[in-house]
C-alpha cells in the first residue's frame, strides 16, 4: 500500500502532468489550422497520440484496481479516498473506456486488429472524452481524504478555470457544427493561446465542428 508521501509526490509530479497534457493537446486538436493537409497531418496525429496516451493513463488511475505482485505499485484514485468510497462513487466513463481500448489496438500495440478499423471508426471524440475526465477529476478532488494528500498548489493547477468548468459540465454528444456561447468562447480563447504558443505565421481558421475529426492510420 502506498504511503502518504508517495501519493502526494505522484499527484504533484505525474497526475498533474497527465491532466495538463490531456487538456492542452485536446485544446490544440480542437483547432483546425489553415495548413495544407500533407504538411499538417504529422502534427495532428502526434497531438492525437499524445492525447490518447495521457487519456489511457488517467483512465487507469481513475477506474482500474490496484494490481498484485509487481503491479502493486500502481497509482490509483481509490488509494486517495477512504476504503470503498471511490469505487462506489466514480462517474460513468463509457466513452473513456472505449478510448482506452482503442489506444491499445490503434496506437501502442502492433495489432492486426488495426486492419479492421474503418475510416469512420478512426474518428476520436476528444471533446466528449475530455468532458468525462473533467467531471471525474472534479469529483475525485472533492473526495480525497485526507485533503492534504493533494497539496493546494496541485489542486489549483488541476482545477479547470470557471469557463472550462461550465462548458465541460454540460458537454454531451452533440451534432457536428453545433456551438453554444460557452463553447465558442472557450475555443476562441484556445485559438489565441495556440497561435501564440505555436508561433504560427498563418491565422487559425475554423472547421464546421469544434470536435475536429482526428484519426490515425491515414
C-alpha positions as CSV (number, residue, x, y, z in Angstrom):
1,X,0.0,0.0,0.0
2,X,1.4,3.4,-1.0
3,X,2.2,5.8,1.9
4,X,1.0,9.4,2.1
5,X,4.4,10.8,0.9
6,X,4.3,8.7,-2.3
7,X,0.7,9.6,-3.0
8,X,1.5,13.3,-2.6
9,X,4.5,13.1,-4.8
10,X,2.6,11.2,-7.5
11,X,-0.2,13.7,-7.6
12,X,2.1,16.7,-7.8
13,X,4.5,15.2,-10.4
14,X,2.6,12.8,-12.5
15,X,-1.2,13.2,-12.1
16,X,-0.7,16.9,-12.6
17,X,1.3,16.3,-15.8
18,X,-1.1,13.8,-17.3
19,X,-4.1,16.1,-16.7
20,X,-2.4,19.2,-18.1
21,X,-1.2,17.3,-21.2
22,X,-4.6,15.8,-21.8
23,X,-6.1,19.3,-21.6
24,X,-3.6,21.2,-23.8
25,X,-3.5,18.5,-26.5
26,X,-7.3,18.4,-26.6
27,X,-7.5,22.2,-27.0
28,X,-5.0,22.1,-29.9
29,X,-6.9,19.2,-31.5
30,X,-10.0,21.4,-31.4
31,X,-8.3,24.0,-33.7
32,X,-8.1,23.1,-37.4
33,X,-5.2,25.0,-38.8
34,X,-5.1,26.6,-42.2
35,X,-2.2,24.5,-43.4
36,X,-2.0,22.0,-46.3
37,X,-3.2,18.5,-45.3
38,X,0.1,16.9,-46.5
39,X,2.0,19.2,-44.1
40,X,-0.3,19.2,-41.1
41,X,-1.2,15.5,-40.6
42,X,2.1,14.6,-38.7
43,X,1.4,17.3,-36.2
44,X,-2.3,16.4,-35.9
45,X,-1.5,12.7,-35.4
46,X,1.2,13.5,-32.9
47,X,-1.2,15.6,-30.9
48,X,-3.8,12.9,-31.0
49,X,-1.4,10.1,-30.0
50,X,-0.3,12.2,-27.0
51,X,-3.9,13.0,-26.0
52,X,-4.8,9.3,-26.3
53,X,-1.8,8.0,-24.3
54,X,-2.5,10.5,-21.4
55,X,-6.2,9.6,-21.6
56,X,-5.2,6.0,-21.1
57,X,-3.0,6.8,-18.1
58,X,-5.8,8.8,-16.5
59,X,-8.3,6.1,-17.2
60,X,-6.1,3.6,-15.4
61,X,-5.6,6.0,-12.5
62,X,-9.3,6.7,-12.0
63,X,-11.0,3.4,-12.9
64,X,-8.7,0.4,-12.6
65,X,-8.0,-1.5,-9.4
66,X,-4.5,-1.8,-7.8
67,X,-2.6,-4.7,-9.2
68,X,-0.9,-7.5,-7.5
69,X,2.8,-8.6,-7.4
70,X,4.9,-6.2,-9.5
71,X,1.8,-4.2,-10.3
72,X,1.1,-3.5,-6.6
73,X,2.8,-0.1,-7.0
74,X,0.1,1.1,-9.4
75,X,-1.1,4.6,-8.6
76,X,-4.9,4.6,-8.3
77,X,-7.5,7.2,-7.3
78,X,-9.0,4.8,-4.8
79,X,-5.8,5.0,-2.7
80,X,-6.6,8.7,-2.1
81,X,-10.1,8.0,-0.7
82,X,-11.5,6.1,2.3
83,X,-11.9,2.4,1.7
84,X,-14.5,1.7,-1.0
85,X,-15.8,5.2,-1.3
86,X,-14.3,5.9,-4.7
87,X,-15.4,2.6,-6.2
88,X,-18.9,3.3,-5.2
89,X,-19.0,6.9,-6.4
90,X,-16.9,7.2,-9.5
91,X,-18.8,8.6,-12.5
92,X,-19.8,6.5,-15.6
93,X,-16.9,6.6,-18.1
94,X,-18.2,4.5,-21.1
95,X,-16.7,6.9,-23.6
96,X,-13.3,6.8,-22.0
97,X,-13.4,3.0,-21.6
98,X,-13.8,2.8,-25.4
99,X,-11.0,5.3,-25.8
100,X,-8.7,3.3,-23.6
101,X,-9.3,0.1,-25.6
102,X,-8.7,2.0,-28.8
103,X,-5.3,3.2,-27.6
104,X,-4.1,-0.3,-27.1
105,X,-5.3,-1.5,-30.5
106,X,-4.7,1.5,-32.7
107,X,-1.7,3.3,-31.2
108,X,0.6,1.5,-28.7
109,X,0.4,-2.2,-29.9
110,X,1.4,-3.8,-33.2
111,X,-2.0,-5.4,-33.7
112,X,-3.6,-6.9,-36.7
113,X,-6.9,-5.6,-35.4
114,X,-5.8,-2.2,-36.9
115,X,-6.7,-3.6,-40.3
116,X,-10.3,-3.9,-39.2
117,X,-10.7,-0.3,-38.2
118,X,-12.9,1.5,-40.7
119,X,-12.3,5.1,-41.8
120,X,-15.4,6.2,-39.8
121,X,-14.1,4.4,-36.7
122,X,-10.8,6.2,-36.8
123,X,-12.5,9.4,-35.6
124,X,-11.9,10.4,-32.0
125,X,-14.4,12.3,-29.9
126,X,-11.8,14.0,-27.9
127,X,-14.2,16.7,-26.7
128,X,-16.5,14.1,-25.1
129,X,-13.6,12.1,-23.7
130,X,-12.2,15.2,-22.0
131,X,-15.6,16.1,-20.7
132,X,-15.9,12.7,-18.9
133,X,-12.3,13.0,-17.5
134,X,-13.0,16.6,-16.2
135,X,-16.1,15.5,-14.4
136,X,-14.3,12.5,-12.9
137,X,-11.4,14.7,-11.8
138,X,-13.6,17.2,-10.2
139,X,-15.4,14.5,-8.2
140,X,-12.1,12.9,-7.2
141,X,-10.7,16.2,-5.9
142,X,-13.7,16.6,-3.7
143,X,-13.4,13.1,-2.3
144,X,-9.7,12.9,-1.5
145,X,-9.4,12.3,2.2
146,X,-7.3,13.4,4.0
147,X,-7.3,16.5,1.8
148,X,-3.6,17.2,2.1
149,X,-2.8,14.0,0.0
150,X,-3.1,16.6,-2.8
151,X,-1.4,19.9,-2.0
152,X,-3.1,23.2,-2.7
153,X,-0.7,24.1,-5.5
154,X,-1.5,20.9,-7.3
155,X,-5.3,21.4,-6.6
156,X,-5.1,24.9,-8.2
157,X,-3.4,23.5,-11.3
158,X,-5.8,20.6,-11.7
159,X,-9.0,22.7,-11.2
160,X,-10.3,24.0,-14.6
161,X,-11.0,27.7,-14.9
162,X,-14.7,28.7,-14.5
163,X,-15.3,28.9,-18.2
164,X,-14.0,25.4,-18.8
165,X,-15.8,24.0,-15.8
166,X,-19.1,25.3,-17.1
167,X,-18.5,24.0,-20.6
168,X,-17.3,20.5,-19.6
169,X,-20.1,20.1,-17.1
170,X,-22.6,20.4,-20.0
171,X,-20.8,18.6,-22.9
172,X,-22.9,15.8,-24.4
173,X,-23.0,14.1,-27.7
174,X,-23.8,17.0,-30.0
175,X,-24.5,17.2,-33.7
176,X,-21.4,18.3,-35.7
177,X,-21.3,22.1,-36.1
178,X,-23.5,22.9,-33.1
179,X,-22.0,25.5,-30.8
180,X,-23.1,27.1,-27.5
181,X,-21.9,30.6,-26.5
182,X,-19.7,28.9,-23.8
183,X,-18.2,26.6,-26.4
184,X,-17.4,29.4,-28.8
185,X,-15.8,31.4,-26.1
186,X,-13.6,28.5,-24.9
187,X,-12.4,27.6,-28.4
188,X,-11.7,31.3,-29.2
189,X,-9.5,31.5,-26.1
190,X,-7.7,28.3,-27.0
191,X,-7.1,29.5,-30.6
192,X,-5.5,32.7,-29.3
193,X,-3.2,30.8,-27.0
194,X,-2.3,28.2,-29.6
195,X,-1.5,30.9,-32.2
196,X,1.0,32.4,-29.7
197,X,2.5,29.2,-28.4
198,X,3.0,27.6,-31.8
199,X,4.4,30.8,-33.3
200,X,2.2,30.4,-36.3
201,X,2.5,32.9,-39.2
202,X,-0.8,31.9,-40.7
203,X,-4.1,32.7,-39.0
204,X,-6.1,30.0,-37.5
205,X,-9.3,29.1,-39.3
206,X,-12.3,27.1,-38.2
207,X,-13.9,23.9,-39.5
208,X,-17.7,23.4,-39.1
209,X,-17.1,21.2,-36.0
210,X,-15.2,22.1,-32.9
211,X,-14.8,18.4,-32.1
212,X,-12.4,18.2,-35.1
213,X,-12.4,14.7,-36.7
214,X,-8.9,13.4,-36.0
215,X,-7.8,10.0,-37.0
216,X,-4.7,7.9,-37.2
217,X,-3.6,5.5,-39.8
218,X,-4.0,7.6,-43.0
